[in-house]
Amino acid sequence: MAHKIAVVGEKDVVIPFQLIGFDAFPVNDGQEARKQVDELAKNEYGIIYLTETIAEQIPDTISHYDTQVVPAVILIPSHKGSLGIGKKRVQDNVEKAVGQNIL
């Protein structure tokens, strides 16, 4: 089964992703994002890119999907730049897998 790829976040950030074939879902706040991510997870989306500024508003939802195999929720910077949340998550996952921080 092929999984789809979605991008959720601020309109200015997500719309350009449609040019490369991703499904874009603009949201205005954490509440909309939470509903959208849950809906995408139910509808065979394997990867959900989520802007850091929106992810910052829904840490419980992010934590929930961290325990699931599918979908993978990957944080990306917004149009305002990176908050460092995505990088921190990668470092934590590498440390968990390898046993130490090699980044």
C-alpha positions in Angstrom: 0.0 0.0 0.0 1.4 3.4 -1.0 1.1 6.1 1.6 0.5 9.7 0.8 2.5 12.7 2.0 1.0 15.8 3.6 2.2 19.2 4.8 0.3 20.9 7.6 1.1 24.5 8.8 0.8 28.1 7.8 -0.5 28.8 4.4 2.6 30.6 3.2 4.7 27.5 4.0 2.5 24.6 2.9 1.1 25.8 -0.4 4.5 25.6 -2.3 4.8 21.9 -1.4 1.9 21.3 -3.8 4.4 22.0 -6.6 6.3 18.8 -5.8 3.2 16.7 -5.3 2.5 16.8 -1.6 -1.0 17.5 -0.3 -1.1 20.8 1.5 -3.3 21.6 4.5 -3.1 25.2 5.7 -4.2 25.7 9.3 -4.4 28.8 11.5 -3.8 27.3 15.0 -3.1 24.3 17.1 -6.7 23.2 17.4 -7.1 23.1 13.6 -3.8 21.3 13.3 -4.7 18.6 15.8 -7.9 17.8 13.9 -6.1 17.8 10.6 -3.3 15.6 11.7 -5.7 13.1 13.3 -7.7 13.1 10.1 -4.7 12.5 7.9 -3.5 9.7 10.1 -6.8 7.9 9.5 -6.6 8.4 5.8 -3.4 6.6 4.9 -0.9 9.4 5.1 2.5 7.9 5.8 4.4 11.1 6.3 3.1 14.4 7.7 5.4 17.4 7.6 4.3 19.9 10.2 5.7 23.4 10.8 7.5 23.9 14.1 5.4 26.9 15.0 2.2 24.8 14.8 3.9 21.7 16.4 4.8 23.9 19.3 1.1 24.3 20.0 0.2 20.6 20.0 3.0 18.7 21.8 0.6 16.0 23.1 -0.5 15.2 19.5 3.2 15.0 18.4 4.0 12.7 21.3 1.1 10.4 20.5 2.3 9.9 16.9 5.8 9.4 18.0 4.6 6.1 19.5 3.0 5.0 16.1 4.8 3.5 13.2 2.6 5.4 10.7 2.4 8.3 10.1 5.8 9.7 10.6 5.4 13.3 11.8 8.4 15.4 10.7 8.8 19.0 11.9 10.0 21.6 9.4 10.8 25.3 9.9 8.1 27.9 9.1 8.5 31.0 7.0 9.8 32.7 10.2 12.8 30.3 10.4 13.6 27.4 12.6 12.8 27.2 16.3 15.2 24.3 16.7 12.5 21.9 17.7 12.9 19.6 14.6 16.7 19.5 15.0 16.2 18.6 18.7 13.9 15.7 17.8 16.4 14.3 15.3 19.1 14.5 17.9 17.0 12.8 20.5 16.0 10.0 18.1 19.7 9.5 17.0 20.7 9.3 20.7 17.9 6.8 21.4 19.0 4.6 18.5 22.7 4.8 18.9 23.0 5.3 22.7 24.8 8.6 22.5 24.5 11.9 20.7 26.7 11.7 17.7 25.4 14.9 16.1 
